[in-house]
Amino acid sequence: MILGHPEAVLSGQGEREIALAKFAEAFVREFELLVKIVLDGPIQSFDETETALCKRLTFRSQLAAFDKAWCSYLSCFVAWKVKDAQSLEEDLVRAACQLELSMIQKCKLTPGGDNTALTHDMKAIQRQVMEDQKLLRDKMQHLCGDAGIERMEYALSETRTKFFRERESGNPITPSLSPSTDGSPSSSTDGTYNRSDLAQMSNHVVRSLFKEDEVGISQSRNSSSSVPSSSHSDAQLGSIEKQLVTENELIVNEFLHEKCGLVDSFSVTDEDQNGIKAKIRETMEKAFWDGIMESMRQDKPNHDRVIDLMKEVRDEICEMAPQTWREEIIDSIDLEILPQVLKSGNMDIVYLGRILEFALSTLQKLSSPANDDEMKASNQRLLKELAEICEAKDKQNHSPALAMIKGLRFVLEQIQDLKREISKARVMMMEPLLKGPAGLAYLRRAFANHYGSPSDARSSLPLTILWLSSVWSCKDQEWGEHENSMSTLKAQDSSGRDLLTPDTLKTGGSYNSSNASQMTFSNSSKVIDQLPECKGEQVDKVVRLGLLKLVSGVAGLTSDALPETLMLNLSRLRGVQAIIQKIIVISTSILICRQIFLSEQVVAPTEMETKISSCTEQLSELLDRIDDVGIEGIVETISGFSKVTDDEKVQTRKVMMARMLAKSLQAGDAVFEKVWRAIYLAFRGVVFGGSGVYGRKLVEIALRQVGAGSGAGLLSERVVKAAEVLVVAATVSVSVHGPWYTTLMGNM
């Protein structure tokens, strides 16, 4: 941002701004080089001062250069930020004081901060001001910590005192009465910051940049300091610093939402989840072990890191092993004898081998019996390889050191594998408990700790109120439409007649309804773990509909707009939103594909549904495989199903498809709105109707409206699986947050 949009970031071109831009440029350059080396390996670079000198940039050397550039940039950034922080603090304090003054005047508050004659409008004003001031305090806390909060509270107190003093004396009262930070206890009388203020603010900015633990900061605060506050804001001050979401809450939440169980995620490695992350980690690990080897190859080897690693091995094994094994482990991995052996100059490889062998055998005992054979084989292979390294005559003198480092690395990797195995076993033991009422009760208590009791819901859950209000007016209409659809389905099902095929979205050709009528619905006997349908209970109905509305939006979900009750499920809901958007793209592409095929008669009518089904499958695979696939890639896929071989015609058709697809995927376009509505109804069928036979029938009927044809089978399964996520999320949220929802809906 500093390099690309300096006018938006920098408010001037002073000495600090010029220095910041300079160091930002150097930092970005070193970062890009580091990424290039991580991805492509060491590179050759010409020295800028001596063009004839070519140097080899390795990961280690570039990491050092990157670190140096980062520290220089950070120091310059903090120096620049302090000035902005001072200005921002003054603006925050001034805004808080103006809100306070306006509220006192309009609500006619007394010096005690209370007025029993408040009208409904006055109470609404007072409540809104409290919420706005709460946001300002939160920003001040992040910016300047407790010192900033103290200055703001002192300024608010001064505002109230001045106002009531001047009102009693009969002097005219103006909105400009609100003070800035010049009256605060830690500021000078002329409104400027003294040196201690600047130093304190600078330190806080540094802590914020490095994400210092807030708990640690709070423990270091002066317990004797007191913050003046008005009577109407005492309650909200206690809720400013809400507890952060704990890891345990996330784990319990996953237990309650994942049908396959959280344990399955332990088998998914980082390599599977993110290739670039795996490559970076691999590069970092290689650099670490290369550094240790280099330290051992020097004329005076540095054994300290090896000793630290051996200590890590011993401590990790002691932590996992029973207490009765501790003495034997400490005796076998003796960290008093090991340094003497390493520093003696004659590396006793037999002694070191015994340590490694003991560590491996202990890990084998701690591991599951099912892994015994595999661990024995791998341990034997390692010991044999280490022996060959030590006995090789053509190796350099550091071969015993190489064997020792290789053995240590293997042992530490085995320790990490065993720790994952132990964690998985513990989670498996807890899973049945946490998937039941105990898990729901735990999340309910945690939510109450964060946001207070249900009686405080209107003041503590503003985003949830907005969310519920957005669906309150349409809930009855949506539910009525769903009930009508379900009644029609059940009536036709009981009469034994085939379901009426609805009109499909016309795409410029005649759609073969006879083929569509031959489609059969999913067999209910194959549906496993069907999720329940909504029975019309108000809280359940509104939450289900609200979740559907959230994920159906075109704009991506963000934590800023997510209701407080759904904060733990942001990634889950964004995943569903991504699936909806993929289905919209696939459905729109199929419509265009069908239109082209019919208008140009390049596909025989008897082959149409087969082609559409194959096209749907390939598009689904393409969108799942490539996250940022473009219109060109989609067109290339769907145009490949035509038998036309004329290059000019093929190219003309591709251009036509690309134009149609680009237009049809624009919000507001008639085709887009029709497709979006059909997908929305398909999801609503499962969200309200459950994942049983009738919910699935509603999905397939909705998808027929956009001419999915025989491809609806694949798309309907994707819809059902994604909608099931919403049903589970709604069910869990109602079970956990039901009392808060009931309170909020009771006042709507």
N, C-alpha and C positions, 0 to 999 in steps of 0.2 A: 504493500500500500504506500509506503514512504517513497519507493522508487517509481512506481507506476502512477500514483495520484498524489503528488506532493501538495498540490493546492488544496486537497480535501483533508489532509492530515496536519499540515504545518500552517500555523496562523501567521507566520512571518518568515523573514529570511535573516534572522540574527545569527550570532556566532554559534549558538547551540544548535540551531536548525541546520546550518551548513555542515557542522561536524556530524550531526546525526545522519544526514543523507550520505555523507562520505563513508562512514563506518557501516551503514546499512548496505551500501553497494559492495563493500569488501566482504561483509558477512555472507551475502547471498552468493557471491562468486565462489567462496570457499565451500559453501554448502552444496552448490551444484556440482563442484568437482568431487566432493565426498560421495554424493549419490551416484555419480558416474563410475567411481571406483568400486563402490559396493556392487553395482550391477554388472560392470564389464571387466573388473579386475584392474591391476596397476596400469598406469598410462605414462607415456613419455611427454615431458613438457619442457619448453625452452624457457630459460631464465630471462626475465624481462630486462635485467640490467646487463647481462652478457648473452647476447643472442646466439653466440656460438656454443654456449654451454647447454647441453641437454641433460635434464635430470629425470629420474624415474620416481613418480609419485606413487607410493604404496598407501594402503589403508591406514597404517600406523602414522606415517608422516603427515598425511592429509588430515587425520583426526586431530593431531596436535595443532595444525594450522587452523582448522575449523574452530577448535576450542579457544584459541587465542583471539580469533576474529569475533567469536561470540562474546567473550568477556569484554572486549573493547566496545562492541556495539551496546551491550547491556549497560555498561557504565555510562556511556553517552546518553542512552535512552532514559535512564533514571534521572540524570542531571536535567534533561529537557522536560521530563514529566513533572518534576517537582513544581515548576512554574505553573503548568496547567492545572495541577492538583490544587494549588492555592486558589486560583481563579474559580475553579469548579466548586470548591468548598464554600467560597463566598456566595456563589449563586444558589447552592443548595440551602444554605442558612437563610438567605434572603427570601427564597420561595417559601420555606417553612414558616417564617415569621409573617409573611403576607397572608398565607392561608389562616394562620392563627388569628390575626387581627380581623380578617374578614368574617371568620366564624363568630368571634366575640361580638362584633357589631350586629350581624344579622340574627344571631340567636339570642342577643341581649343577655349574655351570661353575666353572672355575678363574680366578684373576686374569688369566691370559693370554687368557681368552675361549674356551677350547677344552676339549673333553672327548671323548676317543676312545671312551668307553664309552657313548655316547648310544644309547638304544634307538630303535626306529622312532617310538614316540609322542613321545619327547623331540625328535627331529628335526622332527616335524610341528609341535610347539609352537614350536620355535625358528624354523622357516620362517614360521609364521603371525605371530609377533611381529615379525619383520623386515618382513613385508608391511604390518602395521598401522603400524609406526613410519615406514615409507616414506610412507604416506598422511599421517601427522601432519607429517612434514617438508615434504611438498608443500604442505600448508595453511599451514604456518609461512612457507615461502618466499613464497607469494602475499601473506601478511599483513604480514610484517615484513622480507622480504628476507634478505640474508646476516647482518645483525645478529641477527635472530631465530633463524636456524639456529645461529649461534655460541653464543647463550645456551642453546639446547636441548642442543647437544652438550656444553657445559660442565656443564649440570645432569646429563646422563646419566653423564658421567665422574665427577662428584662422587658420584652414587648408587652407582656400582660401587666407588669408593674407600672410601666409608663402610661399605658392606656388608661388604667383605672385611676392613676394619680391625676392625670390631666382631665379625665371626665369629672372627678370630684372637685377639681379646682375651677371647672367651668371653661377651660381653654378649648379652642376648636380642635377636633380630632381629625386627622387626615390619614389616608392609607400609607403615606410615606413614613409613618411612625416606626415601621419594622426596622430593627437594627441589623447591621451586618455582624461580622465576627469581632468588631473592634471592642465590644464590651465583654468579651469572653475572658475568663480568668487567666488563660494562658496566652493572651495576645497583648500587644502593646496598646496604649491608649489612642494612638493615631490610626488604628485600623490596619497596620502592617504587621507582618510576622517577624518575630525576633529570630536569632540564630538557632536557639534550641528548638523552636517550632519547625524550622526548615529541616533541621537534622532529624527530628522525630518523624516528620512527614516522609523524608527520603528513606529512612529505615523501613517505614511501613510499606512504601511502594516496592522496595526490594523484597520484603517478605511476601507481598502479594504476587509479585512476578514469579517467585519460586514456590508458590502454593504452600507456604509454611502451614503446618497443622494448626488449625484454629483452636484446638483444645490446648495445645502448648502455649499459644499466645494468651488465652484466657487465664491460664494458671499463673502466668507471670504478671498479671495485672495487679495494681495496688488495691488490696481489699479494703483499705480505709477510705478510698475516694468515694464520694457520693455524687449522683447525678440529679440535679434539680429537675422536677417534672411536675406538670399540672395534674390535677386530679382526674381529668378525663383521659389522660394518655398513659397513666400508670399501667393499666392492664395490657396495652398493646406493646409497651416496652419489653415486657417479659417474653413476648412471642417473636421479637425481632430475630434473635439468634436461634432459629429452630435447629434441632439436631439434623445432621446430615443423614441421608438414607444409608443404613448399614448394609454390609455385605450379607449378613444373615437374612435381612428382609428380602433382598434380591433372590437369595437361594430358596427361601420358603415360597416366594411368589412363583418362581420357576416350577417348583414341585407341584403347586396347585394348578398350573396352566398346562404343563406338558403331559400329554397322555402317555407317551412312551417312557417318560421318566427322565429326570435330570442325569441319571447315571450314564445314559447312553452318550452324553456329550463328552465324557472323559475319554472315549475312544477316538474322538475327533482331534487330530493334531493341528498345530498351527499351520503346518504345511498345507493341510487340506483347506483350512479356512482362508488363508491369505498367502499367496505365493511370495509376494514382495516382502512380507514380514519374515517369512521363513528364510529368505535369502539374506536379509539384513542380520538376522540372528546368527545364521551360519557364518557370515563374514566376521561378526563381532567375536564369536567363539574362536574362530581360527586365529584372529589377531591376538586374542588373549593367550592362547597356548603357544603361538609363535613367539610372543614376548617372553614367556617363561623359558622356552628352549634357548632363546638368544642369551638370556641372562646366565644360563648354565654353560654356554659355550665360551664365555669370556675367560681371559687368563685367570682372573680371580672371580670364580662363579659366585653369584648371589643366591644363597640357599634359603633366604628368608621366605620367599614366596612358596617354595616347595614345602617348607615347614608349616606355613599357614594352611596350605591345601591339605596336608596330612592331618593337621588339627581339625580342619573342617570335616574330614572323613571320620575321625574319631568321635567328634561331637554329634554328628548326624547319626552315627550308628548307636551311640549311647542314648540318644533321644528316642529312637525307635525300639530299642531292645528293652527287655524286662530289667528291673532294677537289680536283680541278682546277677545279671551278666556284666554289670558295669565294671567291677573290679578286674575281671579277666580282660575286658576290652582295653582298659587303661594300661594294664601291664603289658599287653601284647603290642599296643601302639604307644610306646614310651616316648614322649616328646622331650624328655631330658637326655636320653641316649641318642636319639635320631640326629639332633644338631651336631653332636660330637662325631658321629659316623660320617655325616656329609662333609664336615669341615676338616676332616683328617687328611683329605687329599686322595686317599685310596677308598674309592666307593665300594662298600661291602654289598655287592649285589645279592648275595645269598640272604643277608639280613633283611634287606629291603624286599626281597622276594617273599620271605616269610610273612612280612607285614601285609603285603598285598594278598597273599594266599589266605591269611587269617580273615582279612576284611571281606574277601569274596565268599568264603565259607560261611561267615556270620550272616551276610546278606542272604545267602541261600537258605539258611535256617529260618530267617525272618519272613521269607517269601512264601507264597502259597505252594503247597505240595504239588499242585498241578504243574508248576513251572520248574520242578526239580530237574528233570531230564534236560530241558532246554538250557537251564542255567549251568548245569554241570558241563555240558558240551561247550558252551561259549567260554566258560572259565578255563577249561582245558586248552581251547584254541588260543586264548590270550597268553596263558603261561608258556605254551610252546612257542608262540611268536616272540615273546620277550626273551626266552632262552636263545633263540636263533639270532636275535639282534645282538645280544651280549657276546655270543661265540663267533660272530662273523669276523674274519681276519681282515677283510678289505674295507671294513668300516673305519670311520674316524674315531679319535679317542673319546669322543663324547657319546659313544654308543650305549654304555650303561646308563647315562643320564637320559638318553632318548627312551630307553626301555622303561625307566622309572616314571618319566612324564607320561608316556603312553599308558602305563598301568594305572597311574593316578586318575587320568582322564576317564578310563573305562570304569573304574570303581565309582567315581562321582556320577557318571551317567547311570550306573546301576542303582545308585542311591536315589536318584530322581525318579527312576522308573518305579522303585519300591514305594516311595512316598505317594506317587499317584495311585498305586495299587491300594495302599492303606486308606487313602482318602476316599477312593471309590467304595471300599468295603464299609467304611463308616457311613457314607451317604446312603448306601443300600440298606443299612440297618435303620437309619432314621426315616427313610422314605415313607413307609406305611403310616408312621405317626404323623409326619408333617403334611401328608396329603389329606388328612381328616380334619376334624374339628379343631385339633390343637394348632394346626397351621393357620386356620382362619382366625382363631382367637389371638394368635401371636401378631398377625398383621393388623388386626383391629386395635390391639393395645398400642402397637407402634404408630399407627395413624393418629390415635388420640394423643400420643406424646408429641407428635409434630403439629397438629392442628387444633387440639383442644377437644372438648366434649361436643356431642351433637347440638347442644343448646347454643354453642358459639359458631355454628356452621355459617350463618349469614355474614359474619364479619371475617371469618378465617378462610372461607372457600369462595373467593370472588370468581375465579375461573370456572369452577363447577357450576355456580349460579348461572353464568352466561351460557354455558354449554346446555344445561337443562332448559333454560329459557328459549334457546334457539329451536328446540324440537317440541316445546310444550303446545304451541298453537296447531301443529300439524299431526300430533300423535293420534288423535281420534280418527282423522281422515285416513291416515296410513293403516291403522289397525282395522278400520272398517273395510278398506279395499282388500286387505289380506284375508279377513274373515269371509268375504264374499267369494274370493278365489278358492278358499279351502272348502266352502260349502258346495260350490259347483263341482269341484273335484270329487268329493265324497259322494255326492248325488249321482254323478255319472259312473263312478266306480261301482256303486251298489246296484245300479241298473244294468251293469255289464256292457254298456256302450263304450265305444272308443272315444277318447277325449277329442274335442273339436280342435282342429289345428288353427291357430290364430293367423291373422294376416301377417305376412312377412314384410319387411322393409323393401319397397320396390327399388331396384337398382338399375333400371333401364332394360330389363329383360323379363321374360315370363319365368316365374319360379315354379318348378315342378312340384306341386303340392301332393301329388300322388306318392312321390318318393318320401316326402316328409311324413305322410300319414302312416308309412310303414315302420317308422321309428318306434322302438319300444322303450319303455321307461326302465330304470334300474330295478333289478329284482330286490325286493326288500329283504329277502332271506340272506343276501350277500352283505348287507349293511351291518357292520360290527360296531359296537359301542355307540349306538345312535344317541345323539344329543337331544334333550327334550325340547318340545315346542313351548312357546310362550302361552300361558293360560289366560293372559289378559290382565294379570295383576299389575297395578299402575307403575310401581317402581321398576319392576322387571321390564315392562313394556317400554318405558321411557329410556332406560339405560341401554337396552338393546338397540332401539332406534337411534339414540344419540351416538353410539359407537359406529353404526352404519353410516350416519351422516358425516362423522369425522373422517373415516377412511375413504369416503366417496368423493371428497373434495379434490379439485384439480391441483391446488397448491400443496406442496409437501408439508406434512405435519412437523411441528417444532415443539420443543419443550415449553416455549413461552406461551403457546396457545392451548396447551394440553391441560385438561382439568386436573386439579390436585389429586383426585381419587384415582387417576390413571397414570400417574407419573412413573410408576414402575414398569409400565407396559409400552413405553414410547417405541422402542425398537420393534416390538411385536406388531404394533399397529401400523408402523411404517412399512413393515414387511407385507401386511395385508394390502395396504394402499398400493404398493408396487405391483402386487399380483393383479389387482383390479385394473391398473393402468396397462399391464401387459395384455390382459384379456380384451380390453378395449381396442388396443392396437391390432391384435390378432383378428378380432371380429370385423373391424373396419377393413383390414387387408383382405379378408375372405370375401366381403361384399364387393370390393373392387375387382378382385380376381374373378368372381362369378360374373360380374357385369361384362368384363372384357371377353371372357370365354363365350358368353351368350351372344354378345353383339357381333363378334367376329367369327362365331361358329368354328372355333379352332379346336373344340373338344366335343366329342360325340355326347349326346344327351345321356346315353347309357353309362358313360364313364364319368359324368359330372360329379356325382356324389363321392365316388372313389377318389377322384382328383382332389376334391375339396377336403376330404378327410386326410389325405396324405399331406396336402398343403398345410392344414392346421397343425398336424404333428410336427412338420419341419419348422414351421414358424415358432411353435412353442419351444422346441429344442434350441433354436437360434437365440431367442430372447432370454432363455435361461442361461445359455452359455456365454453370451456377450452382453455385458451390462449396458454399454453405451452404443448399441447398434443403431445405425442411422437408417434413413428412408432408403438410401441406395442399397443397403444390405437386405432390407425387407423385399424391395422390388426385385432384386436379383433372385431371391428365393421363390417368390410366387410366379415370376415369369418363366421359371424353368419347367413348369408343368405343361407348357404349350408345345405342340408338335411342330410349330413353325420353325423353319430352318433359315429363312431369308434374313440375313444380318440386318438389312435396312428396316424390315418390318419389326424385327425383334427390338431394335434400338428405339424405333418410334413408339412401340408399345411400352417400353420401359419409361420413356419420358412422360407418356400419358399417365401411366400408373403413379409415377412419382408426384406429378402435379395433383392428381386426384387424392392421393394419400395425404400429402401435405395439407391440402385444403380441408379434408375430412377430419383431420386430427386437431383442428383449431377449435377451441372452446367458443361456442356460439354458432358454429356451423350446424346446419339442419341435420346432416348425417351424423355428426358427432353427438348432438343432443339425443337423437333417436337411439344410437348405439349405447350411449351412457345410460339412458333410461332403462333400456332392456337389461343391461348388466346390473343396474341398481335393483331392479325388480327380481332378478335371479338371486342376488344376495339376500334381498329381503325375504324371499321364500324360505331360505334356510334359517336366517336370523330369527324370524317369527315362527316358522313352521317346523324347526328342528331338522335334523339330518336323516329322518326316516323317509319312508316311501313318498309321502305327500310333499315334503319339503323338496325332495329331488325332482318330483314331477313339476313343481312350480319353477324350478331352475331350468328344466329342459323346455318348458313352454315359453319362458322368457327369451331363451337363446334362439328359439325358432323365429322369433320376431325379427331377428337380424340375419336370417337366412343361414344359420350355422350348419344346417343340414345334418349329414351323418357325422360331421366334425363336432357336433354338440356333445357327443359322448365324452371326448377328451376335455373340452372346455367345462362341461358341467361338473366333472370330477374335480377340476381345479377350483371351481366356484365353491363346491361343497366343502372342500378341505380348508379353503381360506375363510369361509363363513363360519365354519366350526370354531376357528380361533376366536372370532368375535363372540360367539355364543358362550364359550368357556370364559372369556374375559368378562362378559356381562354377568354370568352366574357367580363368578368369584367376587366381582366387585360388589354385587348386591349383597352377598353373604358377609363381606367385610364391612362395607360402607353403608349398609342398609339404614341404620339409624340416622346418619347424616342426610342421606337422600330423602328420607321421610320428613325430616324437619324442613328441608329446603322446599320440597314440593308442597308441603302443607301451607306455605306462605305465598304460593304462586296464584 
